C-alpha cells in the first residue's frame, strides 16, 4: 500500500510541474483597461531595438508582455532581459513568438522564458523586444508606448535617448504552476485509496 501511495505521489508531483500556469504580475507600465493606442515605437530588424527599464519587487521573472501594433503575420519576435544597462549582459531570452497567418495583429503579446530567471528585488533591469525574423519585406514592426509615467523605469530609444514619462506598454512577473486535470484525477485516486485503507 505504501508503494502505491509513493507512485501516486510521484506522478502527481510530476504532473503539477508540467501543468498550466497562472501569470502573477509584478511590474507594469499600464494594464489593458488603461491602454492608450495613440503612440508606438518601432522594432527594427537591424539596428538597436527599443529598451524599457523596470524595477522588480519579486525575486524572479517568468514572462514579459508588450502590446503589438498592427504587426504583420509571420513576424517572429522575442525579448532579451539585460542587467546593469541597456546593452548589459543578457540574463535570458524568451521563447520566440510568431504572429500566425491572418490579418495583422494588434494586442498584448506574451513572451515566456524557458524557466524562471532569478532577479534581485529593487535592482533595475532592462527588457529588449527584438525581431527574430521579419515578415516579407517588412523590416520593422511597432509596439505601443505612451506617457504612462511608470515610476520604476523608462523607455530608451535606439539612440539611447529618453523621454520624460514615456514608457513601453509592458507587464512582467512570474508563472505559478496550476494543477491540470490529470493531477486532480490522481489526487482523487489517492483519497479513495486512503479511505479504502481505513475501512
C-alpha positions as CSV (number, residue, x, y, z in Angstrom):
1,X,0.0,0.0,0.0
2,X,2.8,2.4,0.9
3,X,4.4,1.7,-2.5
4,X,1.1,2.6,-4.3
5,X,1.0,5.9,-2.4
6,X,4.6,6.6,-3.3
7,X,3.9,6.0,-7.0
8,X,0.8,8.2,-7.0
9,X,2.6,11.0,-5.2
10,X,5.4,10.9,-7.7
11,X,3.0,11.0,-10.6
12,X,1.1,13.9,-9.0
13,X,4.2,15.9,-8.4
14,X,5.5,15.3,-12.0
15,X,2.1,16.4,-13.5
16,X,2.0,19.5,-11.3
17,X,5.4,20.6,-12.6
18,X,4.2,20.4,-16.2
19,X,0.7,21.7,-15.7
20,X,-0.6,25.0,-17.0
21,X,0.5,28.2,-15.2
22,X,-1.1,31.4,-13.9
23,X,0.6,34.8,-14.6
24,X,1.3,36.7,-11.4
25,X,2.0,40.3,-12.4
26,X,4.7,42.3,-10.7
27,X,5.6,45.4,-12.6
28,X,3.6,47.1,-15.3
29,X,3.6,50.4,-17.0
30,X,-0.2,50.1,-17.5
31,X,-2.9,47.4,-17.8
32,X,-5.3,46.5,-20.5
33,X,-8.1,48.8,-19.2
34,X,-5.7,51.8,-19.3
35,X,-4.1,51.1,-22.7
36,X,-3.6,54.1,-24.9
37,X,-3.1,53.4,-28.6
38,X,-2.1,56.8,-29.8
39,X,1.7,56.2,-29.8
40,X,4.1,53.4,-30.9
41,X,7.8,52.8,-31.2
42,X,9.5,50.8,-33.9
43,X,11.3,47.5,-33.5
44,X,13.8,47.3,-36.5
45,X,15.1,44.1,-37.9
46,X,18.6,45.6,-38.0
47,X,20.0,48.2,-35.6
48,X,19.4,48.6,-31.9
49,X,15.9,47.8,-30.7
50,X,14.0,49.9,-28.1
51,X,14.5,49.2,-24.4
52,X,12.4,49.6,-21.3
53,X,13.9,49.6,-17.8
54,X,12.0,48.3,-14.8
55,X,12.5,47.6,-11.1
56,X,11.0,44.3,-9.9
57,X,9.8,43.7,-6.4
58,X,9.8,39.9,-6.9
59,X,13.0,37.8,-6.9
60,X,12.3,36.2,-10.3
61,X,10.7,36.7,-13.7
62,X,9.0,34.1,-16.0
63,X,7.3,36.3,-18.6
64,X,7.1,39.7,-20.3
65,X,4.2,41.2,-22.1
66,X,4.2,44.1,-24.6
67,X,1.4,45.5,-26.8
68,X,1.8,44.9,-30.6
69,X,0.6,47.5,-33.0
70,X,-0.6,46.1,-36.4
71,X,2.2,43.6,-36.6
72,X,2.4,41.7,-39.9
73,X,1.6,38.0,-40.0
74,X,4.6,35.6,-39.8
75,X,6.7,38.3,-37.9
76,X,8.8,36.5,-35.3
77,X,9.6,38.3,-32.1
78,X,11.4,37.7,-28.7
79,X,12.6,39.7,-25.7
80,X,16.0,39.8,-24.1
81,X,16.4,40.5,-20.4
82,X,19.5,42.6,-19.6
83,X,21.2,43.7,-16.4
84,X,23.1,46.8,-15.4
85,X,22.5,48.9,-18.7
86,X,20.5,48.8,-21.9
87,X,23.4,47.0,-23.6
88,X,24.4,45.0,-20.5
89,X,24.8,41.2,-20.2
90,X,21.8,39.2,-21.3
91,X,20.4,37.2,-18.4
92,X,17.9,35.3,-20.6
93,X,15.8,35.4,-23.8
94,X,12.2,34.4,-24.1
95,X,10.9,31.9,-26.5
96,X,10.2,33.2,-30.0
97,X,6.6,34.2,-30.7
98,X,5.4,34.2,-34.3
99,X,2.3,36.1,-35.5
100,X,0.1,33.4,-37.1
101,X,-1.4,33.6,-40.6
102,X,-4.3,36.0,-40.9
103,X,-4.7,39.7,-40.5
104,X,-2.1,41.9,-38.9
105,X,-2.1,41.7,-35.1
106,X,-2.7,44.4,-32.5
107,X,-2.9,43.5,-28.9
108,X,-0.9,42.0,-26.0
109,X,1.9,39.7,-26.8
110,X,3.0,37.2,-24.0
111,X,6.7,36.1,-24.1
112,X,7.7,33.2,-21.8
113,X,11.2,32.5,-20.6
114,X,12.2,28.8,-20.7
115,X,12.4,28.8,-16.9
116,X,12.1,31.4,-14.1
117,X,15.2,33.7,-14.1
118,X,16.4,34.9,-10.6
119,X,16.3,38.6,-10.1
120,X,17.4,40.9,-7.2
121,X,14.3,42.8,-5.9
122,X,14.8,46.6,-6.2
123,X,17.5,46.4,-8.8
124,X,17.0,47.9,-12.3
125,X,16.8,45.6,-15.3
126,X,16.2,46.1,-19.0
127,X,13.8,44.4,-21.4
128,X,14.6,44.5,-25.1
129,X,12.0,43.4,-27.6
130,X,13.6,42.4,-30.9
131,X,12.6,41.0,-34.2
132,X,13.9,37.5,-34.9
133,X,12.5,37.3,-38.4
134,X,10.7,39.9,-40.5
135,X,7.6,39.1,-42.5
136,X,8.3,39.5,-46.2
137,X,9.7,43.0,-46.9
138,X,8.6,44.4,-43.5
139,X,11.9,45.1,-41.8
140,X,10.3,46.7,-38.7
141,X,7.2,46.5,-36.6
142,X,5.7,48.6,-33.8
143,X,4.8,48.2,-30.2
144,X,2.8,50.5,-28.0
145,X,4.4,53.3,-26.0
146,X,2.8,56.2,-24.3
147,X,3.3,58.6,-21.4
148,X,2.3,56.1,-18.8
149,X,4.8,57.7,-16.2
150,X,5.9,54.3,-14.9
151,X,7.9,55.2,-11.7
152,X,10.3,52.2,-11.8
153,X,11.9,52.7,-15.2
154,X,11.9,54.5,-18.5
155,X,11.8,54.0,-22.3
156,X,15.2,54.2,-24.1
157,X,15.2,54.6,-27.9
158,X,17.7,53.4,-30.5
159,X,19.9,56.5,-29.9
160,X,20.0,55.9,-26.2
161,X,17.7,58.9,-25.7
162,X,14.9,59.0,-23.1
163,X,11.7,61.0,-22.9
164,X,10.2,62.1,-19.6
165,X,7.3,59.9,-18.7
166,X,7.3,57.8,-21.9
167,X,7.2,54.1,-21.4
168,X,6.6,51.0,-23.5
169,X,3.4,49.3,-22.5
170,X,4.6,46.2,-20.6
171,X,3.7,43.8,-17.9
172,X,6.1,41.3,-16.3
173,X,6.0,38.7,-13.5
174,X,6.3,35.0,-12.7
175,X,4.4,31.9,-13.8
176,X,2.8,29.9,-11.0
177,X,2.1,26.2,-12.0
178,X,-1.5,25.1,-11.7
179,X,-2.8,21.5,-11.3
180,X,-4.1,20.0,-14.5
181,X,-7.0,17.6,-15.0
182,X,-4.7,14.5,-14.6
183,X,-3.4,15.9,-11.3
184,X,-6.9,16.2,-9.9
185,X,-7.7,12.6,-11.0
186,X,-4.6,11.3,-9.3
187,X,-5.4,13.3,-6.2
188,X,-8.9,11.8,-6.2
189,X,-7.4,8.3,-6.6
190,X,-5.1,8.9,-3.6
191,X,-8.0,10.0,-1.4
192,X,-10.0,6.9,-2.5
193,X,-7.1,4.6,-1.6
194,X,-6.6,6.3,1.7
195,X,-10.3,5.9,2.6
196,X,-10.3,2.3,1.4
197,X,-7.3,1.5,3.6
198,X,-9.2,2.9,6.7
199,X,-12.2,0.7,6.0
